[in-house]
Amino acid sequence: MNKNRRLAVIDTWFPWKLSGFRYWENVEIHVQRPDTLFFAAFLRSDEFPAPVLPFAQFQSVALAEKITDVYCVFLNLTLSLLGACTLPDGSRIAGGDETMNIRPFLSHHKIDLHSTIYPGGGLDLGTKPEFLSIAASGCKTIFTNNTEVLTKISSSIYQPVAINTDLYHVVPKQWSRPIQLIFCAFNYPRKGFPLLAEVFNRLNADFHLHIVGDWDDHLHLLTNQRFTFHGPLSPDSLTALYQQSHVFINLSSSDGLALDGFPTTAALDAMAAGCLLISINPRNDHLVLASGNDYLEVSPEAQTVVDALHWVRDHMPEARQLAVNGANTVKTRFNVSEIVKAKLYYMLDRY
């Protein structure tokens, strides 16, 4: 470990358990580099093992504490810190905030900026490539799981989304009818709830659906009443629900504005807890997960999803093995401890 370098992490809303991988990644950064300092533009009150300071204090604290490196997540926060949210033609990055510009400070004090650029957070279907070029020129290191970023930023480093496999772990469960399905997402058009409703309305009593998220205004689409609506749940509550469920359904696709990464964080959490993933793969991403071995890939048509669910019902031993394979792959390739270890090496120790 290079003791001459010291890291600061800057986030937007933090500490926030529902932010998923960002929360668990930062917990693990604290475990592996306890001298790391954490800053947030908007402080939240969720538990966290280290103090989280207001972003307004960053410059004075960074000088006093001899910070040498800064890490952030998402394109819009990266560009905000670089003061580059607007292009000469007037195009703005979604979610950018120029008031967070610390580029002159970083440059003057020779502090390196590192970023993880995953889908979302300003990286959407219409994001202009010039924004990626600005991020590349302003960052010492860029991590990503996005093929577009890997292609356009040749120096970017592939790193998958980090999953807390200590929290989301497999426990023994019976694979029997009714098959417990789970759909977990925030209420956005791209999440595909109308397609979910069309699928579930075609299923019989062999299936029960659990719905997690703020979907109150969509429940009227379900004529099949064999479902339980949980509303938003904490990670701890989600763990228990995933561990008793058999299949996680992800029907995310483009809504013309945004497109989720594949697999989604929620899907990976569920897989780590032993759920078989049935998912659309709109990004045609096969960098880690293999359909037919780790999960079942479906097209965005109701009948293909219904057919996949009927296959699960009629081939439970095989479906269970797919779930085991998927959990093992997630544990190996998406493990937060290993991902953070690699990121810290690239940011602080390889030079």
C-alpha positions in Angstrom: 0.0 0.0 0.0 1.3 3.4 -1.0 1.2 5.4 2.3 2.3 8.6 0.5 -1.1 8.9 -1.2 -4.4 9.7 0.6 -7.9 9.4 -0.9 -11.0 11.5 -0.6 -14.3 10.2 -1.9 -16.9 12.8 -3.1 -20.5 11.8 -3.6 -23.8 13.7 -4.1 -26.4 12.2 -1.7 -24.6 10.2 1.0 -24.5 8.1 3.1 -27.5 6.5 1.4 -28.0 2.8 1.6 -30.5 2.8 -1.2 -27.8 4.1 -3.6 -26.7 0.4 -3.8 -23.2 -0.2 -5.1 -22.0 3.3 -4.2 -22.8 2.8 -0.6 -21.2 -0.7 -0.3 -18.2 0.4 -2.4 -17.6 3.3 0.0 -17.9 1.1 3.0 -15.3 -1.3 1.6 -13.0 1.7 0.7 -13.1 2.6 4.3 -12.3 -1.0 5.3 -9.3 -1.2 3.0 -8.1 2.4 3.3 -9.3 3.6 6.7 -7.6 7.0 6.2 -10.0 7.9 3.3 -12.1 11.0 3.8 -15.7 11.1 2.6 -17.6 14.2 1.4 -21.2 14.7 0.3 -23.0 17.5 -1.5 -26.2 16.5 0.4 -25.7 14.8 3.7 -28.0 11.9 4.6 -28.3 10.2 7.9 -27.9 6.5 7.1 -25.4 4.6 9.1 -21.8 4.7 7.8 -18.5 3.6 9.5 -16.7 6.9 9.0 -17.6 10.6 9.3 -19.1 12.2 6.1 -18.2 15.8 5.7 -20.1 18.5 3.8 -18.6 19.1 0.3 -18.3 22.8 1.1 -15.5 21.8 3.5 -13.6 19.8 0.9 -10.9 22.3 -0.1 -9.9 23.3 3.4 -9.9 19.8 4.7 -8.1 18.4 1.7 -5.2 20.8 2.3 -5.0 20.1 6.0 -5.2 16.3 5.6 -2.9 16.2 2.6 -5.3 14.6 0.1 -3.6 13.4 -3.1 -6.4 11.7 -4.9 -10.2 12.2 -5.3 -12.6 9.5 -6.4 -16.2 10.0 -7.6 -18.9 8.0 -9.5 -21.0 8.9 -12.6 -20.3 11.2 -15.5 -22.4 14.1 -14.3 -20.6 14.3 -11.0 -17.2 14.0 -12.7 -18.0 16.8 -15.1 -19.4 18.9 -12.2 -16.1 18.6 -10.3 -14.3 19.5 -13.5 -16.6 22.5 -14.1 -17.4 21.2 -17.5 -21.2 20.6 -17.6 -21.9 22.6 -20.7 -20.4 22.3 -24.2 -19.7 25.3 -26.5 -22.9 24.6 -28.4 -24.9 24.9 -25.2 -25.5 21.2 -24.6 -25.6 20.4 -20.9 -25.0 17.1 -19.1 -28.0 15.9 -17.3 -27.7 16.4 -13.5 -24.6 18.5 -13.8 -23.8 21.3 -11.3 -21.0 23.8 -12.1 -21.1 25.1 -8.5 -19.2 22.0 -7.5 -16.2 22.9 -9.8 -12.9 22.2 -8.0 -10.8 21.7 -11.1 -8.6 24.8 -10.4 -8.0 23.6 -6.8 -7.1 20.0 -7.9 -4.8 21.3 -10.6 -3.0 23.8 -8.4 -2.4 21.2 -5.7 -1.6 18.4 -8.1 -4.5 16.2 -6.8 -5.5 13.5 -9.2 -9.2 12.8 -10.0 -10.5 9.3 -10.6 -13.9 8.3 -11.8 -16.2 5.4 -12.3 -18.6 6.0 -15.3 -21.5 3.6 -15.3 -24.8 4.0 -17.2 -27.0 6.6 -15.7 -25.7 9.6 -13.9 -25.5 11.6 -17.1 -24.4 8.7 -19.4 -27.6 8.1 -21.4 -28.4 7.3 -25.0 -28.2 10.9 -26.1 -25.0 11.8 -24.2 -22.6 13.6 -26.5 -19.2 11.9 -26.9 -17.5 15.3 -26.2 -18.5 14.9 -22.6 -16.6 11.6 -22.4 -13.6 13.3 -23.9 -13.7 16.0 -21.3 -13.9 13.4 -18.5 -11.0 11.5 -20.1 -8.8 14.5 -20.2 -9.6 15.6 -16.7 -9.2 12.2 -14.9 -6.2 10.2 -14.1 -8.2 7.0 -14.1 -11.6 6.0 -15.4 -13.4 2.8 -14.5 -16.4 1.5 -16.4 -18.6 -1.4 -17.3 -19.9 0.3 -20.4 -18.8 -0.8 -23.9 -19.3 2.7 -25.3 -17.0 4.2 -22.7 -14.4 1.4 -23.1 -14.4 2.1 -26.9 -14.3 5.9 -26.7 -11.9 6.2 -23.8 -9.1 3.8 -24.7 -7.4 4.1 -21.3 -10.6 3.2 -19.4 -10.4 0.1 -17.2 -13.2 -2.4 -17.1 -14.7 -2.9 -13.6 -18.2 -4.4 -13.0 -20.6 -3.0 -10.5 -19.7 -4.0 -6.9 -22.1 -6.2 -4.9 -22.0 -6.8 -1.2 -22.0 -10.6 -1.3 -21.7 -10.7 2.5 -25.2 -9.1 2.7 -26.8 -10.8 -0.4 -25.8 -14.4 0.0 -27.5 -17.7 -0.8 -29.4 -19.7 1.9 -31.0 -23.1 1.3 -34.6 -22.9 0.0 -37.2 -25.2 -1.5 -37.9 -24.9 -5.2 -41.6 -25.7 -5.4 -44.8 -24.2 -6.5 -46.0 -21.5 -6.4 -42.8 -20.1 -7.9 -41.9 -16.9 -6.1 -41.2 -14.1 -8.6 -39.8 -10.7 -7.6 -39.7 -7.4 -9.5 -37.7 -4.6 -7.8 -37.1 -1.2 -9.3 -37.8 2.5 -8.9 -40.8 3.8 -10.8 -39.3 4.8 -14.2 -40.8 4.1 -17.7 -37.7 2.2 -18.7 -38.2 -0.4 -16.0 -41.0 -2.1 -18.0 -43.9 -2.4 -15.5 -46.6 -2.6 -18.2 -44.7 -5.5 -19.8 -44.4 -7.1 -16.4 -48.2 -6.8 -15.9 -48.9 -8.2 -19.4 -46.7 -11.2 -18.5 -48.1 -11.8 -15.1 -51.7 -11.6 -16.2 -51.0 -14.6 -18.4 -49.7 -16.8 -15.6 -51.7 -19.2 -13.4 -51.6 -20.1 -9.7 -48.2 -21.8 -10.2 -46.7 -18.3 -9.8 -46.8 -15.5 -7.1 -45.3 -12.1 -7.8 -43.6 -9.8 -5.3 -43.4 -6.1 -6.3 -40.9 -3.8 -4.6 -40.7 -0.1 -5.3 -43.0 2.9 -5.6 -45.4 1.3 -8.1 -48.7 2.3 -6.4 -49.9 4.0 -9.5 -49.3 1.0 -11.8 -51.0 -1.8 -9.7 -54.3 -1.3 -11.6 -52.6 -2.9 -14.6 -52.6 -6.3 -12.8 -55.7 -8.4 -13.4 -53.9 -11.4 -11.9 -54.3 -10.8 -8.1 -51.7 -13.4 -7.0 -49.2 -10.7 -6.0 -47.8 -8.9 -2.9 -47.0 -5.3 -3.1 -44.2 -4.4 -0.7 -43.5 -0.8 -1.6 -39.9 0.4 -1.2 -37.8 -1.8 1.1 -34.5 -1.4 2.9 -31.5 -3.5 1.8 -31.9 -5.7 4.9 -35.6 -6.4 4.1 -34.7 -7.0 0.5 -32.2 -9.6 1.5 -34.8 -11.7 3.2 -37.2 -11.4 0.3 -34.6 -12.3 -2.3 -33.6 -15.3 -0.2 -37.1 -16.7 -0.3 -37.8 -15.9 -3.9 -36.9 -18.1 -6.9 -36.8 -15.7 -9.9 -35.9 -12.1 -10.3 -37.5 -10.5 -13.4 -35.8 -7.5 -15.1 -37.6 -6.0 -18.0 -35.6 -2.8 -18.3 -35.2 -1.3 -21.8 -34.7 2.0 -23.4 -37.4 4.7 -22.9 -35.8 6.9 -25.5 -33.8 8.9 -22.8 -32.1 6.4 -20.5 -31.0 2.8 -20.6 -29.9 0.8 -17.6 -26.6 -1.0 -17.5 -26.7 -4.8 -17.7 -27.2 -6.5 -15.3 -28.8 -3.9 -13.0 -27.6 -3.6 -9.5 -30.9 -4.9 -8.1 -30.6 -8.0 -10.5 -27.1 -8.7 -9.2 -28.2 -8.4 -5.6 -31.0 -10.9 -6.2 -28.6 -13.3 -8.0 -26.2 -13.1 -5.2 -29.0 -14.1 -2.9 -29.9 -17.2 -5.0 -32.5 -15.9 -7.5 -32.5 -17.0 -11.1 -32.3 -13.9 -13.3 -34.7 -13.7 -16.2 -33.8 -10.5 -18.1 -33.9 -8.5 -21.2 -30.4 -7.6 -22.3 -30.9 -4.3 -24.3 -27.2 -3.5 -24.3 -26.3 -6.9 -25.7 -23.8 -7.1 -22.9 -22.1 -10.5 -22.5 -18.9 -9.4 -20.9 -19.5 -11.5 -17.8 -22.9 -13.2 -17.6 -23.7 -16.0 -20.1 -27.4 -16.7 -21.0 -28.2 -20.3 -20.5 -25.5 -20.7 -17.9 -25.8 -17.8 -15.4 -29.3 -16.4 -16.3 -32.0 -16.6 -18.9 -32.1 -13.9 -21.6 -35.5 -12.9 -23.0 -36.6 -10.5 -25.7 -39.0 -7.6 -24.8 -42.1 -9.5 -25.8 -44.6 -10.9 -23.2 -44.7 -14.4 -24.7 -41.0 -14.9 -24.6 -41.0 -14.0 -20.9 -44.0 -16.3 -20.2 -42.2 -19.1 -22.1 -39.1 -18.7 -19.9 -41.2 -18.8 -16.7 -43.0 -21.9 -17.9 -39.6 -23.5 -18.6 -38.6 -22.7 -15.0 -41.8 -24.3 -13.7 -41.3 -27.4 -15.8 -37.6 -27.8 -15.2 -37.0 -26.8 -11.6 -33.8 -28.8 -11.0 -32.2 -27.2 -14.1 -33.5 -23.7 -13.1 -32.1 -24.1 -9.7 -28.7 -25.0 -11.1 -28.8 -21.9 -13.3 -29.5 -19.9 -10.1 -26.5 -21.5 -8.4 -24.3 -20.8 -11.4 -25.4 -17.2 -11.4 -24.8 -16.7 -7.7 -21.3 -18.2 -8.0 -20.5 -15.9 -11.0 -21.7 -12.8 -9.1 -19.7 -13.8 -6.0 -16.6 -14.2 -8.1 -16.8 -11.4 -10.6 -18.9 -8.7 -8.8 -17.5 -9.0 -5.2 -17.1 -5.6 -3.6 -13.9 -6.5 -1.8 -12.1 -7.6 -4.9 -13.4 -4.7 -7.0 -12.4 -2.1 -4.4 -9.0 -3.7 -4.1 -8.4 -3.4 -7.8 -9.7 0.2 -8.0 -7.5 1.2 -5.1 -4.5 -0.4 -6.8 -5.1 1.5 -10.0 -5.8 4.8 -8.3 -3.1 4.8 -5.5 -0.6 2.0 -5.8 0.4 1.3 -9.4 2.6 4.4 -9.8 
